[in-house]
Amino acid sequence: GYNDVNAFKNDITKVREVYIILDHIRSLLVTINDGALPGNVGGGNNLRNVIRKLFNLIEEHKEWHNFF
């Protein structure tokens, strides 16, 4: 068990962020498979923003670079 609440919160936050990254990847794969491409207009802009958010999350956790 956890005796330190902050350590528990830290571990939960890491797991939460991994789930966010995996969900972003899943969304990208589904939309690209349906024929959408990242771009500067319309839905393509949304895909580009999702990719940017994904890379920003990975960059925040440099220790994950070996994993991704």
Buried (B, 14 or more C-beta within 10 A) or exposed (E): EEEEEEEEEEEEEEEEBBEEBEEBBEBBEEBEEEEBEBEEEEEBEBBBEBBEEBEEBBEEBEEBEEEE
